[in-house]
């Protein structure tokens, strides 16, 4: 049954969290934020767009690296204030550090252990950016 539901951007001052998961493997790739304009662009283009809180602007994921996220499915949580995007991660890496996932560090004892290897060299990809 289809329902007409509006996302609740008001709870977080105009933003909603977007959890991003690989559509094939289920791996969590990243967490980002969307404002209404980024949400509309995502729906319109079929590729993920987010709102950068540090740069105060919308960004198209992969606009510099080419590692775009093709949206395969979108889920909305029960409070209507968080979305889950299931994506095809083009180029294999979601993280700007060159790792597959932004969650590449695992807590081990008193420190953090890096898991996996770099898929790309960020200094090469973001040179001059």
C-alpha positions as a Markdown table, in Angstrom:
| # | Residue | x | y | z |
|---|---|---|---|---|
| 1 | Unk | 0.0 | 0.0 | 0.0 |
| 2 | Unk | 1.4 | 3.4 | -1.0 |
| 3 | Unk | 1.3 | 6.2 | 1.4 |
| 4 | Unk | 1.9 | 9.9 | 0.9 |
| 5 | Unk | 4.5 | 10.9 | 3.5 |
| 6 | Unk | 6.6 | 14.0 | 3.8 |
| 7 | Unk | 10.0 | 13.9 | 5.3 |
| 8 | Unk | 10.4 | 15.9 | 8.6 |
| 9 | Unk | 13.3 | 18.3 | 8.0 |
| 10 | Unk | 12.3 | 20.5 | 10.9 |
| 11 | Unk | 13.6 | 18.3 | 13.8 |
| 12 | Unk | 17.3 | 19.0 | 12.9 |
| 13 | Unk | 17.1 | 22.5 | 11.7 |
| 14 | Unk | 16.4 | 21.7 | 8.0 |
| 15 | Unk | 18.5 | 18.5 | 7.7 |
| 16 | Unk | 17.8 | 14.8 | 7.8 |
| 17 | Unk | 20.5 | 12.1 | 8.3 |
| 18 | Unk | 21.0 | 9.8 | 5.3 |
| 19 | Unk | 22.5 | 6.3 | 6.1 |
| 20 | Unk | 24.1 | 4.9 | 3.0 |
| 21 | Unk | 24.3 | 1.2 | 2.4 |
| 22 | Unk | 25.7 | -0.9 | -0.4 |
| 23 | Unk | 22.6 | -2.3 | -2.1 |
| 24 | Unk | 24.3 | -5.6 | -3.0 |
| 25 | Unk | 26.3 | -6.4 | 0.1 |
| 26 | Unk | 24.5 | -4.5 | 2.8 |
| 27 | Unk | 27.7 | -2.9 | 4.0 |
| 28 | Unk | 27.2 | 0.5 | 5.6 |
| 29 | Unk | 29.2 | 3.0 | 3.5 |
| 30 | Unk | 28.6 | 6.4 | 5.1 |
| 31 | Unk | 26.3 | 8.8 | 7.0 |
| 32 | Unk | 25.6 | 12.2 | 5.5 |
| 33 | Unk | 22.9 | 14.8 | 5.7 |
| 34 | Unk | 20.3 | 16.1 | 3.2 |
| 35 | Unk | 18.4 | 19.3 | 3.1 |
| 36 | Unk | 15.2 | 19.6 | 1.0 |
| 37 | Unk | 17.1 | 20.6 | -2.1 |
| 38 | Unk | 19.6 | 17.7 | -1.9 |
| 39 | Unk | 16.6 | 15.4 | -1.4 |
| 40 | Unk | 14.9 | 16.7 | -4.5 |
| 41 | Unk | 18.1 | 16.4 | -6.6 |
| 42 | Unk | 18.6 | 12.8 | -5.4 |
| 43 | Unk | 15.0 | 11.9 | -6.4 |
| 44 | Unk | 15.3 | 13.8 | -9.7 |
| 45 | Unk | 18.7 | 12.4 | -10.8 |
| 46 | Unk | 18.8 | 9.0 | -9.2 |
| 47 | Unk | 22.2 | 9.8 | -7.8 |
| 48 | Unk | 22.9 | 10.8 | -4.2 |
| 49 | Unk | 23.2 | 14.4 | -3.3 |
| 50 | Unk | 23.9 | 15.7 | 0.2 |
| 51 | Unk | 24.2 | 18.8 | 2.2 |
| 52 | Unk | 27.7 | 19.6 | 3.5 |
| 53 | Unk | 27.5 | 21.1 | 7.0 |
| 54 | Unk | 31.1 | 22.3 | 6.8 |
| 55 | Unk | 30.9 | 23.9 | 3.4 |
| 56 | Unk | 27.2 | 25.0 | 3.8 |
| 57 | Unk | 26.3 | 23.7 | 0.3 |
| 58 | Unk | 24.9 | 20.8 | -1.6 |
| 59 | Unk | 27.3 | 18.3 | -3.1 |
| 60 | Unk | 26.8 | 15.6 | -5.6 |
| 61 | Unk | 28.5 | 12.5 | -4.2 |
| 62 | Unk | 31.4 | 11.7 | -6.6 |
| 63 | Unk | 31.4 | 15.1 | -8.4 |
| 64 | Unk | 35.2 | 15.2 | -8.1 |
| 65 | Unk | 36.2 | 11.6 | -7.7 |
| 66 | Unk | 33.7 | 10.1 | -10.1 |
| 67 | Unk | 32.7 | 7.7 | -7.4 |
| 68 | Unk | 29.0 | 8.5 | -7.6 |
| 69 | Unk | 26.2 | 6.6 | -5.8 |
| 70 | Unk | 23.4 | 5.3 | -7.9 |
| 71 | Unk | 20.3 | 5.1 | -5.7 |
| 72 | Unk | 18.6 | 1.7 | -5.9 |
| 73 | Unk | 16.1 | 2.0 | -3.1 |
| 74 | Unk | 15.2 | 4.5 | -0.4 |
| 75 | Unk | 13.7 | 3.7 | 3.0 |
| 76 | Unk | 12.2 | 6.1 | 5.5 |
| 77 | Unk | 12.3 | 5.5 | 9.3 |
| 78 | Unk | 9.2 | 5.5 | 11.5 |
| 79 | Unk | 9.8 | 9.1 | 12.7 |
| 80 | Unk | 10.0 | 10.3 | 9.1 |
| 81 | Unk | 13.3 | 12.1 | 9.8 |
| 82 | Unk | 16.0 | 9.7 | 8.6 |
| 83 | Unk | 16.4 | 8.0 | 5.3 |
| 84 | Unk | 18.4 | 4.9 | 4.3 |
| 85 | Unk | 19.7 | 4.9 | 0.8 |
| 86 | Unk | 20.7 | 1.6 | -0.8 |
| 87 | Unk | 23.1 | 2.4 | -3.5 |
| 88 | Unk | 25.4 | 1.1 | -6.2 |
| 89 | Unk | 28.8 | 2.6 | -5.2 |
| 90 | Unk | 30.5 | 3.4 | -8.5 |
| 91 | Unk | 34.3 | 3.1 | -8.4 |
| 92 | Unk | 34.2 | 1.0 | -5.2 |
| 93 | Unk | 35.0 | 3.7 | -2.7 |
| 94 | Unk | 32.5 | 5.8 | -0.7 |
| 95 | Unk | 35.0 | 7.6 | 1.6 |
| 96 | Unk | 37.0 | 10.6 | 0.6 |
| 97 | Unk | 40.0 | 9.0 | 2.3 |
| 98 | Unk | 40.1 | 6.4 | -0.4 |
| 99 | Unk | 38.5 | 3.6 | 1.7 |
| 100 | Unk | 35.5 | 1.6 | 0.6 |
| 101 | Unk | 33.4 | 2.7 | 3.6 |
| 102 | Unk | 33.7 | 5.7 | 5.9 |
| 103 | Unk | 33.6 | 3.2 | 8.8 |
| 104 | Unk | 37.0 | 1.7 | 8.1 |
| 105 | Unk | 38.4 | 2.0 | 11.7 |
| 106 | Unk | 37.5 | -0.6 | 14.3 |
| 107 | Unk | 38.0 | -0.2 | 18.0 |
| 108 | Unk | 40.7 | -2.5 | 19.3 |
| 109 | Unk | 41.7 | -2.3 | 23.0 |
| 110 | Unk | 42.6 | 1.3 | 23.6 |
| 111 | Unk | 43.0 | 2.3 | 20.0 |
| 112 | Unk | 41.7 | 2.0 | 16.5 |
| 113 | Unk | 42.6 | -0.6 | 13.8 |
| 114 | Unk | 42.3 | 0.3 | 10.1 |
| 115 | Unk | 40.5 | -2.4 | 8.2 |
| 116 | Unk | 40.8 | -2.9 | 4.5 |
| 117 | Unk | 43.1 | -1.1 | 2.0 |
| 118 | Unk | 42.8 | 2.1 | 0.0 |
| 119 | Unk | 40.9 | 1.8 | -3.2 |
| 120 | Unk | 42.3 | 5.1 | -4.5 |
| 121 | Unk | 44.9 | 7.7 | -3.4 |
| 122 | Unk | 42.9 | 10.8 | -2.3 |
| 123 | Unk | 45.9 | 13.1 | -3.0 |
| 124 | Unk | 45.7 | 12.1 | -6.6 |
| 125 | Unk | 41.9 | 12.2 | -6.9 |
| 126 | Unk | 41.4 | 15.6 | -5.1 |
| 127 | Unk | 44.6 | 17.3 | -6.4 |
| 128 | Unk | 43.9 | 21.0 | -6.7 |
| 129 | Unk | 40.4 | 20.7 | -5.4 |
